[in-house]
Amino acid sequence: MERGLAEQAEALAAGEVSAAELVAGALEVIGRRAPLGAFRVVREEAALAEAARADERLAAGERLPLLGVPVAIKDDTDLAGETTPFAVAGAHLPATRDAEPVRRLRAAGAVIVGKTTTCEAGLWPFSESPAFGAARNPWNPEYTPGGSSGGSAAAVAAGMVAAAVGSDGAGSIRIPAAWTGLVGIKPQRGRVSAYPRTDPFHGITVWGALARSVGDAALLLDVLAGSHPDDVHQIDPPARPFVEAVRREPRRLRVAVSYRTAFGVGSRLDPEIRVAVERIARRLTDLGHKVFPADPDYGPVALGLVPRATAGVADLLDAMPDPRPDARTLAEARIGRLAGRRLLPLARRLEPYLHRRAGRVFRFADVVLTPTTAQPPPRVGAFDGAGYRRTQAGAAAACPYAWPWNVLGWPAMSVPAGFTKSGLPIGAQLLGHDSDEATLISLAAQLEAVEGWVGRRPGGTAAALGDPRP
């Protein structure tokens, strides 16, 4: 699917293409590239019917931001009439109503073509489960697209849809964005409602956008944004739509470059990833920004993650009628029941202290630049048969940079930063202060204009795709 999200919406409004044609085209690519395992559910009949209705509405003069545009959602999101197993085997019942992200997509006219593959309970930076199979990376199917929104990322990177919804509890949008060459936005906590989940994973998980371009990711975020009255975390709407930030040249920004992780110096950082981030830092300097080394003071931020994550998995399994997860998910839930739930009050009390401590970096910086991940993607099946400890250690080693911003609740983005010598994508992470998605989006759009990542597609060598490696 060559046209981006905004381009498809514009073509539909201008009568250059029909919704039926766009949706049929998306379904054709989904079928042709089925071995990538991007989708758990494909709504072929329902999507074509919705596309026909969208064409009728377009012909009648109705205009909505995404009327007739095919999109995908992650399989942790309720879609009326479909189950929401979140990759856990069990006796799941179909959802009786749409979750708020789906309701907002429908209100904008989008056609949801399916639900994408993930891992059990969103625990891992790969999208594989014993019950529902594996999502594979379109750049090299031997490797994972990341997780836990890996199916959404694979769907976009492979051209099945122009954009997809993911969720991010410890990097689950940004990690797959980095490993598939996409833009991924984790918005501010409270920006996007997940109702009927009013406090997903006790405040660390948010819903956001995956797309090939910054403009498409911002458009999808605009569609998703908004609070529900019952949400625990609620914030005011942005003063301006996020798509306006794409067109707005950022002021001269102060960008702190950091390779330090919340557990100390990132000594296991892959050298190719470091070189890629250093190149992005030089690019930002060339664009006129003040770039310098500086590290956020993370303090005991892990105390804000572990209780929320483990208790969240316990809550998820306890709400299922007959869950049959694998041993690793059971171990996480057991920790949540024994300790996570008891420590939740401490995790919440720590938050103002962590905000003050990590927020000091914004006294002298506007944005923090880090690697998105410390390592390139592992092979599909790399953790098959591994126990909880080994899988947890592997995930922590590969992806130590994203999760602190989930604890803090602040916005973050991953943008393409080049390729490894073997042709696998690398991501750079932009971290922002409270509710400042607009600055990140504006800066990312400026980078995109000179980096040219929108035109890169899987299927050729990195060099042929415009790899900007020095």
Stockholm file with secondary structure:
# STOCKHOLM 1.0

chainA/1-470         MERGLAEQAEALAAGEVSAAELVAGALEVIGRRAPLGAFRVVREEAALAEAARADERLAAGERLPLLGVPVAIKDDTDLAGETTPFAVAGAHLPATRDAEPVRRLRAAGAVIVGKTTTCEAGLWPFSESPAFGAARNPWNPEYTPGGSSGGSAAAVAAGMVAAAVGSDGAGSIRIPAAWTGLVGIKPQRGRVSAYPRTDPFHGITVWGALARSVGDAALLLDVLAGSHPDDVHQIDPPARPFVEAVRREPRRLRVAVSYRTAFGVGSRLDPEIRVAVERIARRLTDLGHKVFPADPDYGPVALGLVPRATAGVADLLDAMPDPRPDARTLAEARIGRLAGRRLLPLARRLEPYLHRRAGRVFRFADVVLTPTTAQPPPRVGAFDGAGYRRTQAGAAAACPYAWPWNVLGWPAMSVPAGFTKSGLPIGAQLLGHDSDEATLISLAAQLEAVEGWVGRRPGGTAAALGDPRP
#=GR chainA/1-470 SS CCSCHHHHHHHHHTTSSCHHHHHHHHHHHHHHTGGGCCEEEECHHHHHHHHHHHHHHHHTTCCCTTTTCEEEEETTSCCTTSCCCTTCBSCCCCCSSCCHHHHHHHHTTCEEEEEECCCGGGCSSSCEETTTEECCBTTBTTBCCCSSSHHHHHHHHTTSCSEEEEEESSSTTHHHHHHHTCEEEECCTTSBCBTTBSSGGGGTCEEEEEESSHHHHHHHHHHHCBCCTTCSSCCCCCSSCHHHHHHSCCCCCEEEECCEETTEECTTCCHHHHHHHHHHHHHHHHTTCEEEECCCCCCSTHHHHHHHHHHHHHHHHHHSSSCBCCHHHHHHHHHIIIIIHHHHHHHHHHHHHHHHHHHGGGGTCSEEEEESCSSCCCBTTTTTTCCHHHHHHHHHHHCCSSTHHHHHTCCEEEEEEEECTTSCEEEEEEECCTTCHHHHHHHHHHHHHHHCGGGCCTTSCTTTTTCCCC
#=GC SS_cons         CCSCHHHHHHHHHTTSSCHHHHHHHHHHHHHHTGGGCCEEEECHHHHHHHHHHHHHHHHTTCCCTTTTCEEEEETTSCCTTSCCCTTCBSCCCCCSSCCHHHHHHHHTTCEEEEEECCCGGGCSSSCEETTTEECCBTTBTTBCCCSSSHHHHHHHHTTSCSEEEEEESSSTTHHHHHHHTCEEEECCTTSBCBTTBSSGGGGTCEEEEEESSHHHHHHHHHHHCBCCTTCSSCCCCCSSCHHHHHHSCCCCCEEEECCEETTEECTTCCHHHHHHHHHHHHHHHHTTCEEEECCCCCCSTHHHHHHHHHHHHHHHHHHSSSCBCCHHHHHHHHHIIIIIHHHHHHHHHHHHHHHHHHHGGGGTCSEEEEESCSSCCCBTTTTTTCCHHHHHHHHHHHCCSSTHHHHHTCCEEEEEEEECTTSCEEEEEEECCTTCHHHHHHHHHHHHHHHCGGGCCTTSCTTTTTCCCC
//
